[in-house]
Amino acid sequence: MSKKPTLAVVGATGAVGTVMLDILSTRPDVWGDIKLLASARSAGKVLQVRGQDVVVEELTEDSFDGVDVAMFDVPDEISEKWAPIAAARGAVAVDNSGAFRMNPDVPLVVPEVNADQAANRPLGIISNPNCTTLSMIVVVGALREAFGVKELVVASYQAASGAGQAGIDTLQEQLSAVAGKDLGSHTKDVRNEITELGAFPAPLAMNVVPWAGSLSDNDYTSEELKVRNESRKILGDPSLKVHATCVRVPVVTTHSLAVHAVLDRPVTAEEVRALLEGAEGVLVVDDPANKVFPTPIDVVDTDPTVVGRIRVSSEYPNEIDFFVCGDNLRKGAALNTAQIAEVVAKEFA
């Protein structure tokens, strides 16, 4: 009987790493030993995995000896240094940062969409997409497989946690600053109450901010270009038209997106719902007559991509509109990384 592969979790004490340990404890157990790795200051901490206490070890080059798969839930610069080291030591590195996503020699994998690409890893590294892209791409992948997709127009509604713990802290501090205040009929008074912008370029409490990431080409933000470029790479279609506007909203966790998709052929809303109800990793919540649709507050701490508000115009029957929600710390980060690692684990069976 084959020995179960050994897994290392790099960044086990971080925000995504904490979610990862929960996922490893609740998904099917495909792993043998699990090592938890972090910086020297976190070494020695004891964390629970699969109901057992595991001591966090300091990340060193020797950490990867005997490791089959190493999952990285760390900032770009840490992955840039350590993922190649893990690969050189014989481990398959599954990276959740943005360090390698657009490297042509590193597959960008969403198991429900392109699991076969995980085997094509000349550098020994597999990359996990950005959380915004992941919040829609499972649905888009299913649509493309069935109907063909030639254009996407996307508006995101991104949670504060997408900016890390600093984003969560900023939102909570700003909400505290305005809580109980009589702001009259003008929310512009929020500007007078919020003096610290923190992780965002404008107040996020009682507001929406049409900016996520940094300024990039042609005045798009880096987050908007990730949605475009990563969607093309995952779907294997470099000519796919993708127009994205990324917006921060005062929600702690779970990204949402309004998507307009131009398909290769006419469809009906019923046809689309039937397809998505059978799609892996998708949950359809769509009952217009009873105002049933997904919202972030209902999706947080869940794994599927939840889709609703599915509409097809009688004027443009090959174009559809829908609304999706996905927990950006689970499917948008830890869960998809774990799923990629599970695809690799099958190679050791």
C-alpha positions as CSV (number, residue, x, y, z in Angstrom):
1,M,0.0,0.0,0.0
2,S,1.4,3.4,-1.0
3,K,2.5,5.7,1.8
4,K,0.5,8.9,2.1
5,P,2.5,12.0,0.9
6,T,4.0,14.4,3.4
7,L,2.7,18.0,3.4
8,A,4.3,21.2,4.6
9,V,2.2,24.4,5.3
10,V,4.4,27.5,5.0
11,G,2.8,30.5,6.8
12,A,0.7,28.3,9.1
13,T,0.2,31.1,11.6
14,G,-1.1,33.7,9.2
15,A,-4.7,34.6,8.4
16,V,-4.9,32.3,5.4
17,G,-2.8,29.6,7.1
18,T,-5.2,29.5,10.0
19,V,-8.1,28.9,7.5
20,M,-5.9,26.3,5.9
21,L,-5.5,24.3,9.1
22,D,-9.3,24.2,9.5
23,I,-9.7,23.0,5.9
24,L,-7.1,20.3,6.3
25,S,-9.0,19.1,9.4
26,T,-12.3,18.8,7.7
27,R,-11.5,17.7,4.1
28,P,-10.8,14.0,3.2
29,D,-7.5,13.0,4.8
30,V,-5.1,12.4,1.9
31,W,-1.9,13.3,3.9
32,G,0.6,11.5,6.0
33,D,2.7,13.7,8.1
34,I,1.9,17.5,8.1
35,K,4.6,19.9,9.0
36,L,3.8,23.5,10.0
37,L,6.4,26.1,9.0
38,A,6.7,29.8,9.9
39,S,9.2,32.5,10.8
40,A,11.5,32.2,13.7
41,R,9.3,34.3,15.9
42,S,6.3,32.0,15.4
43,A,8.4,28.8,15.8
44,G,7.4,26.8,18.9
45,K,3.7,27.7,18.8
46,V,1.4,24.7,19.1
47,L,-1.5,24.5,16.6
48,Q,-4.3,22.0,16.1
49,V,-4.4,20.0,12.8
50,R,-6.7,17.0,12.3
51,G,-7.4,17.0,16.1
52,Q,-3.7,16.8,17.0
53,D,-1.3,19.3,18.5
54,V,1.5,20.2,16.0
55,V,4.5,22.3,16.9
56,V,5.3,25.1,14.4
57,E,8.9,24.8,13.1
58,E,11.1,27.6,11.9
59,L,11.3,27.8,8.1
60,T,14.8,26.7,6.8
61,E,16.1,25.0,3.7
62,D,16.2,21.7,5.6
63,S,12.5,22.0,6.4
64,F,11.6,20.5,2.9
65,D,13.7,17.4,3.2
66,G,11.2,14.5,2.9
67,V,8.3,16.8,2.0
68,D,6.2,15.8,-1.1
69,V,4.0,18.9,-1.3
70,A,4.6,22.4,0.2
71,M,1.7,24.9,0.4
72,F,2.7,28.5,0.7
73,D,0.4,31.0,2.4
74,V,2.9,33.9,2.6
75,P,3.6,37.3,1.0
76,D,5.1,37.4,-2.5
77,E,8.6,38.1,-1.4
78,I,8.7,35.1,0.9
79,S,7.3,32.8,-1.8
80,E,9.8,34.2,-4.4
81,K,12.6,33.0,-2.1
82,W,11.3,29.8,-0.6
83,A,9.1,28.2,-3.3
84,P,12.1,27.5,-5.6
85,I,14.0,26.1,-2.6
86,A,11.2,23.8,-1.8
87,A,11.1,22.6,-5.4
88,A,14.9,22.1,-5.5
89,R,14.5,19.9,-2.4
90,G,12.0,17.7,-4.2
91,A,8.7,19.1,-3.0
92,V,5.9,20.4,-5.3
93,A,5.3,24.0,-4.3
94,V,1.7,25.2,-4.4
95,D,1.8,28.9,-4.0
96,N,-1.0,31.2,-2.9
97,S,0.9,34.5,-3.5
98,G,1.1,36.5,-6.7
99,A,4.8,35.8,-7.2
100,F,4.5,33.2,-10.0
101,R,0.9,33.6,-11.4
102,M,1.8,35.0,-14.7
103,N,5.1,33.0,-15.1
104,P,4.6,31.0,-18.4
105,D,6.4,28.0,-16.8
106,V,4.1,27.9,-13.7
107,P,0.5,26.6,-14.2
108,L,-2.3,28.7,-12.7
109,V,-4.8,26.1,-11.5
110,V,-8.4,26.0,-10.5
111,P,-9.2,22.2,-10.1
112,E,-12.8,22.5,-11.2
113,V,-11.6,24.2,-14.4
114,N,-8.1,23.1,-15.4
115,A,-6.9,20.4,-13.0
116,D,-4.9,18.8,-15.9
117,Q,-2.6,21.7,-15.9
118,A,-1.2,20.9,-12.5
119,A,1.0,18.1,-14.0
120,N,2.7,20.6,-16.4
121,R,5.1,22.3,-13.9
122,P,8.6,22.6,-15.2
123,L,9.7,24.7,-12.2
124,G,8.1,22.4,-9.7
125,I,5.7,25.2,-8.7
126,I,1.9,25.6,-9.2
127,S,0.2,28.9,-8.6
128,N,-3.1,29.8,-7.0
129,P,-5.1,32.6,-8.6
130,N,-6.1,35.9,-7.0
131,C,-9.1,35.8,-4.7
132,T,-11.2,38.1,-6.9
133,T,-10.6,35.9,-10.0
134,L,-11.4,32.8,-8.0
135,S,-14.7,34.2,-6.8
136,M,-16.1,34.0,-10.4
137,I,-13.9,31.7,-12.5
138,V,-15.5,28.3,-11.5
139,V,-18.8,29.6,-12.8
140,V,-17.2,31.2,-15.9
141,G,-15.3,27.9,-16.6
142,A,-18.5,25.9,-16.5
143,L,-20.2,28.4,-18.9
144,R,-17.2,28.3,-21.3
145,E,-17.2,24.5,-21.4
146,A,-20.9,24.4,-22.3
147,F,-21.6,27.5,-24.3
148,G,-18.3,29.2,-25.1
149,V,-17.4,32.6,-23.6
150,K,-15.9,35.4,-25.7
151,E,-16.2,38.5,-23.5
152,L,-16.6,39.3,-19.8
153,V,-17.6,42.6,-18.2
154,V,-17.0,42.4,-14.4
155,A,-17.6,44.7,-11.5
156,S,-16.2,43.4,-8.2
157,Y,-17.5,44.2,-4.7
158,Q,-14.4,43.2,-2.6
159,A,-14.3,42.6,1.1
160,A,-11.9,44.4,3.4
161,S,-10.1,41.2,4.3
162,G,-8.8,41.1,0.7
163,A,-6.4,43.7,1.9
164,G,-5.2,41.5,4.7
165,Q,-5.5,42.0,8.4
166,A,-4.8,45.7,7.9
167,G,-7.9,45.9,5.8
168,I,-10.1,44.3,8.5
169,D,-8.6,46.5,11.2
170,T,-9.1,49.6,9.1
171,L,-12.8,48.8,8.5
172,Q,-13.5,48.0,12.1
173,E,-11.8,51.1,13.3
174,Q,-13.7,53.3,10.9
175,L,-17.0,51.6,11.8
176,S,-16.3,52.3,15.4
177,A,-15.5,56.0,14.6
178,V,-19.0,56.5,13.1
179,A,-21.0,54.2,15.3
180,G,-23.8,56.0,17.1
181,K,-23.0,59.3,15.4
182,D,-25.8,61.5,14.1
183,L,-24.6,62.0,10.5
184,G,-27.7,63.8,9.4
185,S,-28.8,63.1,5.8
186,H,-25.4,63.5,4.4
187,T,-23.0,60.6,4.5
188,K,-20.3,63.1,3.4
189,D,-20.1,63.9,7.2
190,V,-18.3,60.5,7.5
191,R,-15.2,62.3,6.2
192,N,-15.2,64.5,9.3
193,E,-15.4,61.4,11.6
194,I,-12.9,59.2,9.9
195,T,-9.4,60.6,10.2
196,E,-7.4,57.5,9.5
197,L,-7.7,55.9,6.0
198,G,-5.5,53.0,6.8
199,A,-5.4,50.3,4.1
200,F,-7.7,52.2,1.7
201,P,-7.5,55.5,-0.3
202,A,-10.9,56.7,0.9
203,P,-13.2,56.0,3.9
204,L,-14.6,52.5,3.6
205,A,-17.2,52.6,6.4
206,M,-20.6,53.7,4.9
207,N,-18.9,54.0,1.5
208,V,-17.7,52.1,-1.5
209,V,-14.2,52.7,-2.9
210,P,-13.6,52.1,-6.7
211,W,-10.0,51.1,-6.2
212,A,-8.2,47.9,-5.2
213,G,-4.5,47.3,-5.7
214,S,-2.0,49.7,-7.2
215,L,-2.0,52.0,-10.2
216,S,-1.0,50.1,-13.3
217,D,-1.2,50.3,-17.1
218,N,-3.7,52.7,-18.7
219,D,-5.0,53.7,-15.3
220,Y,-6.3,50.3,-14.5
221,T,-5.4,49.0,-11.0
222,S,-3.3,45.9,-10.5
223,E,-6.3,44.0,-9.2
224,E,-8.3,44.7,-12.4
225,L,-5.4,43.5,-14.5
226,K,-5.2,40.3,-12.4
227,V,-8.9,39.5,-13.2
228,R,-8.2,40.0,-16.9
229,N,-4.8,38.2,-17.2
230,E,-5.5,35.4,-14.8
231,S,-8.9,34.6,-16.4
232,R,-7.2,34.3,-19.8
233,K,-4.5,32.0,-18.5
234,I,-6.8,29.7,-16.5
235,L,-9.3,29.4,-19.4
236,G,-6.5,29.0,-21.9
237,D,-7.8,31.8,-24.1
238,P,-5.3,34.8,-24.5
239,S,-7.8,36.6,-26.8
240,L,-10.7,36.6,-24.3
241,K,-12.0,40.1,-23.8
242,V,-12.2,41.0,-20.1
243,H,-13.2,44.4,-18.7
244,A,-13.0,44.7,-14.9
245,T,-13.7,47.4,-12.3
246,C,-12.7,46.5,-8.8
247,V,-14.4,48.1,-5.9
248,R,-13.9,47.8,-2.1
249,V,-17.1,47.6,0.0
250,P,-17.6,47.7,3.8
251,V,-17.8,43.9,4.2
252,V,-15.3,42.0,6.3
253,T,-15.2,38.7,4.3
254,T,-16.5,37.4,1.0
255,H,-16.0,38.9,-2.4
256,S,-18.9,39.4,-4.8
257,L,-19.0,40.1,-8.5
258,A,-21.6,41.3,-11.0
259,V,-20.7,39.6,-14.3
260,H,-21.9,40.2,-17.9
261,A,-20.8,37.4,-20.2
262,V,-21.1,37.2,-24.0
263,L,-21.4,33.6,-25.1
264,D,-20.9,31.9,-28.4
265,R,-24.5,30.9,-28.8
266,P,-28.0,31.9,-27.5
267,V,-29.1,30.4,-24.2
268,T,-32.0,30.7,-21.8
269,A,-31.8,31.5,-18.1
270,E,-33.3,28.1,-17.3
271,E,-30.6,26.4,-19.4
272,V,-27.9,28.3,-17.5
273,R,-29.4,27.5,-14.1
274,A,-29.6,23.8,-15.0
275,L,-25.9,23.8,-16.1
276,L,-24.7,25.5,-13.0
277,E,-26.8,23.3,-10.7
278,G,-24.7,20.4,-11.9
279,A,-21.4,22.2,-11.9
280,E,-18.7,21.1,-9.4
281,G,-18.0,23.7,-6.8
282,V,-21.1,25.8,-7.6
283,L,-24.2,26.4,-5.6
284,V,-27.2,28.1,-7.3
285,V,-29.3,30.4,-5.1
286,D,-31.7,32.0,-7.5
287,D,-35.4,32.6,-7.0
288,P,-36.3,36.0,-8.3
289,A,-40.0,35.8,-7.4
290,N,-39.1,35.4,-3.7
291,K,-36.1,37.7,-3.8
292,V,-33.7,34.9,-3.1
293,F,-30.1,35.5,-4.1
294,P,-26.6,35.2,-2.7
295,T,-25.2,37.9,-0.4
296,P,-21.7,37.9,1.3
297,I,-23.2,37.6,4.8
298,D,-24.7,34.2,3.8
299,V,-21.7,32.9,2.0
300,V,-18.9,33.6,4.5
301,D,-17.3,30.4,5.9
302,T,-18.6,28.3,3.1
303,D,-16.8,26.6,0.2
304,P,-18.9,26.8,-3.0
305,T,-19.1,29.7,-5.4
306,V,-22.7,30.8,-4.9
307,V,-24.4,32.3,-8.0
308,G,-27.8,34.0,-8.5
309,R,-29.6,36.8,-10.3
310,I,-29.1,34.8,-13.5
311,R,-30.7,36.8,-16.4
312,V,-30.8,36.6,-20.2
313,S,-32.2,39.5,-22.1
314,S,-34.7,38.7,-24.9
315,E,-32.9,41.3,-27.0
316,Y,-29.4,39.7,-26.6
317,P,-30.0,36.0,-26.0
318,N,-26.3,35.1,-26.2
319,E,-25.5,37.5,-23.3
320,I,-26.1,36.7,-19.7
321,D,-25.8,38.6,-16.4
322,F,-25.3,37.0,-13.0
323,F,-24.1,37.7,-9.4
324,V,-21.5,35.5,-7.6
325,C,-20.2,35.4,-4.1
326,G,-17.2,33.5,-2.8
327,D,-15.5,33.5,0.6
328,N,-12.1,35.1,-0.3
329,L,-10.3,33.4,2.5
330,R,-11.6,29.9,1.6
331,K,-12.2,29.2,-2.1
332,G,-10.4,32.5,-2.8
333,A,-7.2,31.4,-1.1
334,A,-6.8,28.4,1.3
335,L,-9.4,26.0,-0.2
336,N,-8.2,26.3,-3.8
337,T,-4.6,25.9,-2.6
338,A,-5.6,22.7,-0.7
339,Q,-7.5,21.4,-3.7
340,I,-4.5,21.9,-6.0
341,A,-2.4,20.1,-3.4
342,E,-4.9,17.2,-3.4
343,V,-4.6,16.9,-7.2
344,V,-0.8,16.5,-6.8
345,A,-1.3,14.1,-3.9
346,K,-3.1,11.7,-6.3
347,E,0.3,11.3,-8.1
348,F,1.6,9.5,-5.0
349,A,-1.3,7.0,-4.7
